[in-house]
Amino acid sequence: MPSESQIPIASQVVSNRFATRLALFYGTLFGMMGTHLPFFTVLLKAVGIDAFWIGIITAVPPVTRFTVLPVVTGLAERRQMLRGAIIVTGFATAIGFLVMGTQHLPVLVFLVYAVTCCLWTPMVPLTDAYALRGVRQYGLNYGPLRLWGSAAFVAGALVCGLLVDVIAARNLIWVIASVAALSALAGLGLQPLGQPITAHPAAHGASALLRDRGFLAIIVASALIQSSHSAYYIFASIAWQQAGFGGLTIAGLWALGVLAEIALFALSPRFTLQPSVLVVISALCAVARWVITAQDPPIAILAVVQLLHGLTFGLTQVGIMGLMVRHVPGHVMARGQGYLAACSGIVAGLTSIVSGMVYAQFGQGVYYMMAAMAASGALVMSLARHRLIAFSSEVDAGSR
C-alpha cells in the first residue's frame, strides 16, 4: 500500500475545521441512532406489530448492508463523490422516516423501512471512509472524532427514555425523523477532501481486497464480534421492559455502555498495542459479557456488565479501524468499508433471524450463542494476527 504522505498536510486551522464539522456530523448521525436503536422495537410493538413482523423488520438493516450498501459505497467512490453521497443519503433517510411515521400496517412499515434502510445503512461506512481519509490527510486520530457520535447516542437514548414514559411510544418515530433531518443538515457542513494518490492502482484495486486473506480476516472477525451484539440490540429493551424497568432505567442501562465506549474512544490515542491484539482482547471481553448476561443478573450486576460495552464494541471499532487504515489503500477505502459493512450485514442478518427463534425458546439463553460468535471472532483474528502485523511493518518500512 503506498504512503499517502504525498497528500499535502493542510494548516492547523483547516485541520481543526475538518475535525469540528466531522464531530458535529458524527454527533447528529449517531444521535439519530440513539433515538432509534434502544426503542425502535418498543415503537413497533406500540403500533401493534407482532413479534414475527418485528423480527422480519429488524432484519432489514443487516440485509441491506450486504446487498445495496456495497453498491452505494462503490458508486460513490467511482464517481469521487464521497461527501456528496453522505449528503444525499442523509436527506433521503430523513424523508424515509417521516413517511414511515404515517404507516401502521406491518407490510407497509416493512416496505417503507426497507427503502429507507437502503439509503440509511450506507451512511456509517461512507462517513467512516470519509473520516479515515481525513485522519490520513490531516494527521488526526479516529477515536476522539468518533467519540462525539457515541456521546450523542447517549443523549438520544436518554431523551427517548424520558419521552417513552410521557408520550405514546408510537410517536417516537417523529423524534427519530427530526434528528435524522438534523443529521442531513449537518452533512452540508462537511468539507471536501483531496483525492488520495496511489502509484499502483491496478495492484491495489478494490477486487484485490477480496483476494487478500488479511483483509478477509479483518472483516470476518469484525462481523463475528460486532454481530454478537445482535441479541442485545434486538431484545434487551424488551426483556428489561418485561422485567419491570421503566423507560429511563432502560435508557440509563444503554447509556452506561455508551459512556464506557466514549471513555475508550477518548483514551484510544494512548493505546500502544497492535490493532489486531486490541481486537482479540475485545472479543474475549465480549465472551465474558454475554456469558454473564445469560445468567439474567440483577440490575446492580447488569449495570456493571453494561460498562463492558466500551471494550466489546468500542475497542473492536478502534482496532478494526486501525487495521483498515494500515491495510486498505485510501483510493479504495469506501469500498473497503462497504465490504466490511456487507460482511457484517450478512452475519448480523442471519444472527438476527436465528436470535429471534432462540430467544422465543430459551430467553436469555440466546446470549450463549452470542458468546460463541465472539469467541470465533477472537480465533479468526488470532490466526491472522502475525500476517497483519507483518503487513503493517512492511507498510511502515515502505513509507519511510
N, C-alpha and C positions, 0 to 999 in steps of 0.2 A: 504494500500500500504506500503510495507516495506521500511525502510530507506535505502538509498544507501550510508550511511556513512561507510558501510563495505568496499567500494571500496577505496583503498589507494589513498591519495592525492599526486600527483607527485610533483617534485621540481618545483620551480618558473620558471626555465629555460625551462622545458618540457611544462609547462602550457603556457608560452609565445609563444613557438614554435607552439603549437596547435592553439592558438588564431591567430597568424600571418598567418599560412597556411590556416586556415579556412576562415579568412577575405579575403585572396587573391582569394580563390575559389569562395566565395560568390560574389566577385567583378566581376570575369570573367563570372560567371553564369548569374548574373543579368545585366551585361554589354551587353550580347547577347540579353537578353530580351528588353533592352533599344533600341537596333537596330531593334528589331522585332516588338514589340507591337505598337508603335506610327505610323509606316509607312508600316506595312505588308499589310493592306487593300489597301493603295495607290499603293504599288508594284503590287498587284493582278490586280488592275484596269488598271495599265500601261501595263500589259502583255496582256490585252484585255479580262479579265474575267468579266462577267456582275454581277449585284447586286445579282441576285438569287444565282449564284455559290459562290460569296463572302460570303453570309450568311451561305451556307452549309459548306464551307471550314473553316470558323472561328468558326463553332460549333464543329469541330473535337476535339480540345484540351479538352473542358469540357466533351465530351463523353468518351474519353479515361481515364479521371480521375475516372469515376465510373465503368469502365469495366476492362481495362488492368491494371491500376495503382495499385489497391489493391492486384492483383495477384503478381506483381513485388515486392512490398514492403514486402508482406508476405513471398515470396520465399527468398528474401534477408535476412530476419530476421531468418527464419528457418535454413538457411544454415550458419548463423552467418557471413555473408559477406557483411555487410552494406557498408563499404568502397569500396569493390570490385564492388558492384553493381553501385555505383556512377561513378566509372571509366569506366565500360563497357557502361553504358547508355550515358556517356559523349562523348565517341568516336563514338558511333552509331548515336548520334544526329548530330554531325559534318558531318558525311558521308551522312546522310539523307538530310541535307540542301544543300550539294554540288550536290547531284543527282537532287534535286528539281530545282536547277538553270538551268538544261538542259531541263526542261519540260515547255510547254506553253499551251497545251490543258487543259481545265478545269478538265476533268475526270482524266487525268494523274497527274496533280498538286494535285488534291484531294487525289488520291491513295498514292502518294509518301509522301504527308504531313501527311496522316493518319498513315502510317507505322512509320514515324519519330516521331510523337507525342506519339505513344505507348511506345517509349523509352525515349522521352524528358520529358513528363509530370511527370514521377516518380522522376525526379531529385530533384525537390524542396522538396517534403516530405521526400525523402531519406536524403537529406542534412540537413533538419531541425531536423530529428530524430538523425542523427549523431551529430549535434550541441547541442541538448538538453542533449544527453548523456555526451558530453564533458563539458557542463555547470555544470552538477552534479558532474562529476568526478574531475574537476579542480577548482570548486568553482567560476565560471565566471558568467557574466551577458550576456543574449542573445542579448539585444538591441545594445550595442556597437559593437558586432560582425556582426550583421545583417546590420548595417548602411552602411558598405562598399559595400554591394550589391546595396543599394539604390543610393549611390554616383556613382557607375559605371553605373547604369541605366541612370542617368542624363547625364553622359559623352557619353554613347552610343546614347541616343536620340539627343544630340546636334550635334554629328558627323554626324548622318544621316540627321538631319535638314540642315546642311551645304551642305552635298553631294546632297540632293534631288534637290537643286537649280542649281547644276553644272554638274550632270551626269544624265543619263536616270534612271528614278525611277526603271525600271525593273532590273537594275544592283545592286540594294541594296541587293539582295539575296546573292551576293558574300561577302558583308560586314558581313551579318548575319552568313554565313558559316565560315568566318575567325575567328570571335570572338568565335563561338562555338568550333572551333579547339583549340583556346587558353584555353578555359574552360576545355576541355578534358585533355590538358597537365597539367593544374594547379591541376586537380584532382589526378594526380600521386603523388603530394606532401602531400596529406592528410595523417596524421599519424594514425596507428591502435589504437583502443581504447580497453580497457579491457571489457569483457562481464559483464553486470550488474548482481548482485546477488539477487535472490529472495528466500525467505524462503518458500513461498506457491505458487508455480507456478500454481497449479490447480485452486486455489481460485482467482487468478488474471490473468487468461489467456486472450487471445485475444477475445474469444467468450463472456467472461463475460463483456467486454466493451459494447457490443451491447445490453446487458440487464441492463446496468447502466443508469438510467434516467438522472443523472447528466452529464455523458459523452455525451449522445444523445443531451442534451440541448446545450452543448458546440459546437458540430459540426453543429447542425441546425442553431444556432444563427450566427455562423461564416459564414455558407453558405449564409444565407439571407443577411447579411451586406456586405460581400465581393462581392457577386454576384450582389448587387445593383449598382456596378461599371460597369456592363456589357455594357450598352448603351454608357457610356463614353469611354470605351476601344475600342468599335467597330466603333462608329460613330463620335467621337469628331474630329478626324483629318480630316475626310471627310467633316464634316459640316464647320470646320474652313477654310479648303481649298476653299470650295464653297463661303464662306464669303469674300474671297479675301486675306486671311492671307498667307504670304509666308512660306516656309519650316522652316526657322529659327525662325519665330514668333511662329509657331506651336510647334516646339521643345522647345522653351522657356516657353510656357504655360505648357507643360508636365513637364519641369524641375522645375518650381516653386513648383508644387505639391510634387515632389520627394525631393526637398531641405527641404521643411517643414517636410517631412517624416524622413529625415536624422536627423534633429534637434531633433525630437521627440525620435528617437531611442537613440541618444546620451544622452538625459536627462532621459531616462526611468529608470535607476538605482535609481533615486531620488524619483520615484513615491511611495507613501505610501498607496494609496487606494487599496482595494481588486481588483484582476484582473477582477472579474465579474462586478464591478462598472465601471471600465475602458471601458469594452465592451459596457455597456449601454450608457455611455457618447459618445462613438464613433458613436453608431447607431443614436443617436439624432442629432449629428453633420451632419451625412450623410443625414438625412431627410432635414435639413436646406440647405445643399449644393445642393441637387437635385431640391428642390423647386425653389431656386434662378436660377439655371442653366436653368430650364424650361422656364424662362422668356426671354431667349436669350439676356442676358445683354451685354452692350458694353464692349470693351476689358479691360478697366480700372477696372470695377467691376469683370469681368471674371478672371482677374489676381489675385484679392484678394480672390475670391472664390476658385481658384486653391490651395491656401495655406491651405485650409481646408483638403486637401488630407492627410496631416500629421496626422489629427485626424481621418478621415473616414477610411483610410486604415492602417496607421502606428499604431494608438492607438488600433485598433481592433487586429492587429497582435501581439502586445505586450501583450494585455490582454488575447488573446486566447492561446498564447504560455505559459504564466504564469499559466493558468488553466491546460494546458496539463502537465506541469512539476509537478504540485501539484496533479493531478488526475489520471495520467496514469503511471503504473509501467514501469521502464526502459526496462525490457526484452520484452515488447510488444509495445515499443514506435514507432517503424517503422510501425507496423500495425495500431496503433492509428493514426499516421499521414496519413496512407493510407486511413483509414475510413474518416478522416477529409477531405482529398482531394476528396475522392469519393463522399461524400455528397455535397461538393461544386461543383463538376463536374456535378452532376445531376441537381442541381438548376441553375448553370450557363449555362449549355447546353440548358435547356428549356428557360431560360431567353434570351439567345442569339437569339434563333429562334423567340420567341414572340416579342422581341425588334425590329427585322427586319420588322415584319409586322406592328407594332405600329408606328415605325419611318417612314415607307412608307406612312402612312395615316396622322400622326399628327406631324411629325418632332420632334422638341424639346419637345413636349408634352410627349414623351416617358419617360422623367425624373420624371414625376409624378408617374409612375409605379415603378421607382427605389426608390422613397421616401417611397412608401407604403411598399416595401420589407424591407427597413432599419428599418422602424417603427415596422414591425413584428419581426425582429431580436431583437430589444430592448425589446419587450414584452416577447419573449421566455426567454431571459437572466434574465429579471426582475423576472419572475416567478420562475426561478431555482436558483436565487442568494443566498437565505438563505440556500438551500441544499448544494450548493457548498462551501459556507463559513464554514458551519458546518463540511463538509468533510475535508476541509483544516485544521481546528482546531484539528480534530481527528488525522490527519497525523502528525501535528506538535507535539502534545502531545505524540504520539507513538514513535517519533524519539528521544525524549529526554531521 
